[in-house]
Amino acid sequence: MNYDVIIVGASFAGLAVATRIRGRVLVIDAKPLGSEQTSACATLVKSVESLGAQEAILQVHPYWVLHLRGHARTYPLVYPFCTVSYEKLCQILFHRSSSEFLLAKVQGLRDGKVLTTEGEFVAPFIVDASGWRAVLASSCQPGFVRRQDLVVGIETEVPFADSGLHFWLFPRYPGYFWHFPCDGMTRFGVITYRPRRNLKGDLATFMNEQFGLALGSIHGGQLPTRLRRPVIGHLFVVGDAAGHCLGLTGEGIRLAFRFGQILGDLIQLCLDGAISQETALREYEEQVKRHQRTFQVMTFLQKAFPYLPLSLVDWIAGVFEGGQHDTAT
C-alpha cells in the first residue's frame, strides 16, 4: 500500500502528528501501542484537552510542592496539571487518527526508504518521532545524538494516595526526586544530571526513608536536554528525537503535543496542495527556532543547578512562594 506519511514512533509526539493528518498514515513502533511508558506522564490539563483526550486523565493537580531543608513550599498552578494513563492516552490519540500501525523495529533511513524488520516502506513525508535515540535522524547524520546532552530518569508506580505534584531536593544530589499522585497510585521517580552507578538504589532509599515504601516495577530512560535539528534533508524530526525536552525540569509532553500538532498541520497543508514540501520544512524549522532561547535558558539552569547551595535555592523558592506558609515534611 502507498502511504502519504510514515511516522516512526508511537508515543506522544508521533501520535500528535498523526491526529492532524487526514491522509494515509503508517505509524511504526517496536513495541505494542501504549505498552512502554518512559515518562512520568504529568502535563497541563489544557494540553490533553487540546487533543480531545480528557478520558486519559487520572488526577488533576492545582498546585505543586517543593520539599527541601526539612520543610515544604506550596505553589498554586495558574494552569492545572494532571497525571494521565500513558496506555489510554496513546490509544485515544491513535484512534483519533486515520493511521495504520505496524509493529516492527526500525533500522534506519536509506534512499528515502524506511528500513524495518518487516520490510521497506516509502512515503513523500517521513517523520522521526522515535524518542531520544532518533533512529532515522541518526542514520542520516552520524553523531546526531550527543551522549553528553542526555540525562537519566527512572520511575516506579505503587499504591499511595496524595495530591499535588511534589519535588524533593537533597544536599549534594545532582538532580531531584518526585512523587506524582494518580488516582490512588503514586509515581515516584528520580532524575540525575550526572552519571550515577545506582539510580535504582537512590530511588529505593528515598521511598523507604520518606514514605516507608518499597519499589515496584521500574520504567524510564534517557532524556535529551539540548535542542536538536528539527529538519535533516526532507526528514522531519519531532519530540524527544528533536530534543523537545526542557533541561532542568525534563518536561517534554507539552512540547511533544505542541510541535507534533504544528508539524501535522504543515504536512496536511502539503497534502492539500496549499504549500510545498520545501515550505513546510522551512516553516517547521522556523517554528522550532522561535523557542530556541527558552531551551537554551533551561539547559543553562540544568548545568548550573548542581553547583547551587540549597540555602540559595531555598531563599529563591521563598521569594516566589508569595506569602504561602511552610508545612512540615
C-alpha positions as CSV (number, residue, x, y, z in Angstrom):
1,M,0.0,0.0,0.0
2,N,1.1,3.6,-0.7
3,Y,1.3,6.0,2.2
4,D,1.3,9.7,2.4
5,V,3.1,9.9,5.7
6,I,5.3,7.5,7.7
7,I,5.8,8.2,11.4
8,V,8.4,6.3,13.3
9,G,7.5,6.3,17.0
10,A,4.0,5.7,18.5
11,S,4.3,7.9,21.6
12,F,3.1,11.4,22.2
13,A,4.9,13.4,19.5
14,G,4.3,10.9,16.7
15,L,0.7,10.4,17.6
16,A,0.1,14.1,17.9
17,V,1.3,14.4,14.3
18,A,-0.9,11.6,13.2
19,T,-4.1,13.2,14.7
20,R,-3.7,16.2,12.4
21,I,-3.4,14.3,9.1
22,R,-6.3,13.1,7.0
23,G,-4.2,11.2,4.5
24,R,-2.9,7.6,4.6
25,V,-0.5,7.4,7.6
26,L,1.6,4.5,8.7
27,V,2.8,4.6,12.4
28,I,5.7,2.2,13.1
29,D,7.0,1.2,16.6
30,A,9.0,-1.7,18.0
31,K,6.6,-2.0,21.0
32,P,2.8,-2.5,21.1
33,L,0.8,0.7,21.2
34,G,0.9,2.3,24.7
35,S,2.9,-0.5,26.2
36,E,6.2,1.1,27.1
37,Q,5.9,4.1,29.4
38,T,9.1,6.1,29.7
39,S,7.5,9.3,31.0
40,A,6.1,10.5,34.4
41,C,3.0,11.4,32.4
42,A,2.3,14.7,34.0
43,T,1.3,17.7,31.8
44,L,-1.1,20.6,31.5
45,V,-4.8,19.8,31.6
46,K,-5.3,22.1,28.6
47,S,-2.7,20.2,26.6
48,V,-4.6,17.0,27.0
49,E,-7.9,18.8,26.3
50,S,-6.4,20.2,23.1
51,L,-6.1,16.7,21.8
52,G,-9.6,15.6,23.0
53,A,-8.1,13.0,25.3
54,Q,-9.6,14.0,28.6
55,E,-10.6,10.4,29.3
56,A,-6.9,9.6,29.9
57,I,-6.7,12.0,32.9
58,L,-6.2,10.2,36.2
59,Q,-5.9,13.1,38.6
60,V,-5.8,16.9,38.4
61,H,-3.3,18.9,40.4
62,P,-4.0,22.6,41.1
63,Y,-0.6,23.1,43.0
64,W,2.9,21.8,43.2
65,V,5.1,21.4,46.3
66,L,8.9,21.9,46.7
67,H,10.5,19.9,49.6
68,L,13.9,21.0,50.8
69,R,15.8,21.6,54.0
70,G,13.2,19.9,56.2
71,H,10.1,21.9,55.0
72,A,7.8,22.2,52.0
73,R,6.7,25.2,50.0
74,T,3.4,25.0,48.1
75,Y,2.7,26.9,44.9
76,P,-0.7,27.2,43.2
77,L,-0.7,26.5,39.5
78,V,-2.2,29.1,37.2
79,Y,-2.9,26.3,34.7
80,P,-3.6,23.0,36.5
81,F,-1.5,19.9,35.6
82,C,-2.7,16.4,35.5
83,T,-1.3,12.9,35.6
84,V,-2.5,10.6,32.8
85,S,-2.6,7.0,31.8
86,Y,0.1,6.5,29.2
87,E,-1.6,3.5,27.6
88,K,-5.0,5.1,27.4
89,L,-3.7,8.4,26.1
90,C,-1.7,6.7,23.3
91,Q,-4.7,4.6,22.4
92,I,-7.1,7.6,22.3
93,L,-4.7,9.6,20.1
94,F,-4.2,6.7,17.7
95,H,-7.9,6.0,17.3
96,R,-8.5,9.7,16.7
97,S,-6.2,9.4,13.7
98,S,-6.7,7.5,10.5
99,S,-3.4,5.7,10.9
100,E,-2.3,2.1,10.4
101,F,0.0,0.6,13.0
102,L,3.0,-1.6,12.2
103,L,4.8,-3.5,14.9
104,A,8.4,-3.6,13.7
105,K,11.9,-2.5,14.6
106,V,13.1,0.5,12.6
107,Q,16.7,0.1,11.4
108,G,17.2,3.5,9.6
109,L,16.5,5.6,6.5
110,R,18.2,5.0,3.2
111,D,17.5,6.4,-0.2
112,G,14.1,7.7,1.1
113,K,13.1,4.3,2.3
114,V,12.3,3.5,6.0
115,L,14.1,0.2,6.7
116,T,12.4,-2.1,9.2
117,T,12.4,-5.8,10.3
118,E,9.1,-6.1,8.4
119,G,10.4,-4.7,5.1
120,E,11.0,-1.3,3.4
121,F,8.4,1.5,3.3
122,V,8.2,4.7,1.3
123,A,6.2,7.9,1.6
124,P,6.6,11.5,0.5
125,F,6.6,12.7,4.1
126,I,8.7,10.9,6.8
127,V,8.7,11.8,10.5
128,D,11.2,10.7,13.1
129,A,9.4,10.6,16.5
130,S,11.5,7.7,17.7
131,G,12.5,9.2,21.1
132,W,15.9,10.3,22.3
133,R,17.7,7.7,20.0
134,A,16.4,9.5,16.9
135,V,16.8,6.3,14.8
136,L,16.1,7.9,11.4
137,A,18.0,11.2,12.0
138,S,21.0,9.3,13.4
139,S,21.1,7.1,10.3
140,C,21.1,10.2,8.1
141,Q,23.6,12.2,10.3
142,P,26.1,10.3,12.4
143,G,26.6,12.0,15.8
144,F,23.1,13.5,15.8
145,V,22.6,12.1,19.3
146,R,25.2,13.6,21.7
147,R,25.6,11.4,24.8
148,Q,26.8,14.4,26.9
149,D,23.3,16.0,26.3
150,L,21.4,13.2,27.9
151,V,20.2,12.8,31.5
152,V,18.7,9.7,33.1
153,G,15.4,9.3,34.9
154,I,13.6,6.3,36.3
155,E,10.2,5.9,38.0
156,T,8.0,3.4,39.8
157,E,4.3,3.3,40.5
158,V,2.9,2.0,43.8
159,P,-0.3,2.3,45.8
160,F,-0.2,5.6,47.7
161,A,-2.8,8.4,47.8
162,D,-1.9,12.1,47.8
163,S,-2.5,15.3,45.8
164,G,-0.2,17.9,44.1
165,L,3.0,17.4,42.2
166,H,5.9,17.0,44.6
167,F,9.6,17.7,44.0
168,W,12.3,16.9,46.5
169,L,15.8,18.3,46.7
170,F,18.7,17.0,48.8
171,P,22.2,18.3,49.6
172,R,24.8,17.4,47.1
173,Y,22.4,15.4,45.0
174,P,22.8,16.4,41.3
175,G,19.1,16.1,40.4
176,Y,15.8,15.7,42.1
177,F,13.2,13.2,43.3
178,W,9.5,13.5,42.7
179,H,6.2,11.9,43.6
180,F,3.1,12.4,41.3
181,P,-0.2,11.0,42.6
182,C,-2.5,9.4,40.0
183,D,-5.9,8.2,41.5
184,G,-4.9,6.0,44.4
185,M,-1.5,5.2,43.0
186,T,1.6,7.4,43.0
187,R,4.6,7.6,40.6
188,F,7.9,8.0,42.5
189,G,10.9,8.9,40.4
190,V,14.4,10.4,40.3
191,I,16.4,12.3,37.6
192,T,20.1,12.9,37.7
193,Y,22.1,15.5,35.8
194,R,25.3,13.5,36.3
195,P,26.0,9.8,35.7
196,R,25.4,7.7,38.8
197,R,26.0,4.0,39.2
198,N,22.9,3.0,41.2
199,L,19.9,5.2,40.3
200,K,17.6,2.4,41.3
201,G,19.2,2.3,44.7
202,D,18.8,6.0,45.2
203,L,15.1,5.8,44.4
204,A,14.6,2.8,46.8
205,T,16.4,4.7,49.6
206,F,14.3,7.8,49.0
207,M,11.0,5.9,49.1
208,N,11.9,3.9,52.1
209,E,13.2,6.8,54.2
210,Q,10.5,9.3,53.3
211,F,7.4,7.1,53.0
212,G,8.3,3.6,54.2
213,L,7.5,2.2,50.7
214,A,9.3,-0.3,48.5
215,L,10.0,-0.1,44.8
216,G,7.6,-1.6,42.3
217,S,8.4,-2.2,38.6
218,I,10.7,0.3,37.1
219,H,10.3,2.3,33.9
220,G,12.2,5.3,32.5
221,G,15.2,6.1,30.3
222,Q,17.3,8.9,28.9
223,L,16.1,12.4,28.2
224,P,17.7,14.9,25.8
225,T,18.5,18.3,27.4
226,R,19.5,20.2,24.3
227,L,17.6,21.2,21.2
228,R,18.5,19.3,18.1
229,R,17.9,20.0,14.4
230,P,14.2,19.6,13.6
231,V,14.9,19.0,9.9
232,I,17.5,16.9,8.1
233,G,17.1,17.0,4.4
234,H,13.5,16.1,3.8
235,L,13.1,14.3,7.2
236,F,11.0,15.9,9.9
237,V,12.2,15.3,13.5
238,V,9.9,15.9,16.5
239,G,9.5,15.2,20.2
240,D,12.5,13.8,22.1
241,A,14.1,12.9,18.8
242,A,14.4,16.6,18.1
243,G,15.4,17.4,21.7
244,H,11.9,18.8,22.5
245,C,12.5,18.4,26.2
246,L,13.4,21.1,28.7
247,G,16.6,20.9,30.6
248,L,16.3,21.2,34.4
249,T,12.7,20.0,34.6
250,G,12.7,17.3,32.0
251,E,9.3,18.3,30.7
252,G,8.6,17.1,27.2
253,I,4.9,16.0,26.9
254,R,3.5,19.5,26.3
255,L,6.2,20.2,23.8
256,A,5.7,16.9,22.0
257,F,2.0,17.8,21.7
258,R,2.6,21.3,20.5
259,F,5.3,20.7,17.9
260,G,3.6,17.5,16.8
261,Q,0.4,19.4,16.1
262,I,2.3,22.1,14.3
263,L,4.1,19.6,12.2
264,G,0.9,17.6,11.4
265,D,-0.9,20.8,10.3
266,L,2.0,21.7,7.9
267,I,2.1,18.2,6.4
268,Q,-1.7,18.3,5.9
269,L,-1.3,21.7,4.1
270,C,1.2,20.0,1.8
271,L,-1.2,17.1,1.1
272,D,-3.9,19.6,0.4
273,G,-1.7,21.3,-2.2
274,A,-1.7,24.6,-0.2
275,I,2.1,24.7,0.3
276,S,5.1,22.9,-1.0
277,Q,7.2,20.4,1.0
278,E,10.1,22.8,1.0
279,T,7.9,25.5,2.5
280,A,6.7,23.0,5.2
281,L,10.3,22.1,6.1
282,R,11.3,25.7,6.3
283,E,8.3,26.8,8.3
284,Y,8.6,23.9,10.8
285,E,12.3,24.7,11.3
286,E,11.4,28.3,11.9
287,Q,8.7,27.5,14.4
288,V,11.1,25.4,16.5
289,K,13.8,28.1,16.3
290,R,11.4,30.7,17.8
291,H,11.6,28.7,21.0
292,Q,15.4,28.3,21.0
293,R,16.1,30.8,23.7
294,T,13.8,29.0,26.2
295,F,15.6,25.7,25.6
296,Q,19.0,27.4,26.0
297,V,18.0,29.0,29.3
298,M,16.6,25.8,30.7
299,T,19.8,23.9,29.6
300,F,21.9,26.5,31.3
301,L,19.9,26.2,34.5
302,Q,20.2,22.5,34.4
303,K,24.0,22.7,34.1
304,A,24.2,25.3,36.9
305,F,21.8,23.6,39.3
306,P,24.1,21.0,40.9
307,Y,26.5,23.8,41.9
308,L,23.9,25.9,43.7
309,P,23.8,25.6,47.5
310,L,20.4,24.5,48.8
311,S,20.3,27.6,51.1
312,L,20.3,29.8,48.0
313,V,17.6,27.6,46.3
314,D,15.5,27.8,49.4
315,W,15.8,31.6,49.6
316,I,14.8,31.9,45.9
317,A,11.9,29.5,46.5
318,G,10.7,31.6,49.4
319,V,10.7,34.8,47.3
320,F,8.5,33.1,44.7
321,E,6.2,31.4,47.3
322,G,4.3,34.7,47.6
323,G,3.3,34.5,51.2
324,Q,2.4,30.8,51.3
325,H,3.1,29.2,54.7
326,D,5.6,26.4,55.1
327,T,4.3,22.9,56.0
328,A,6.3,20.2,57.8
329,T,7.5,17.4,55.6
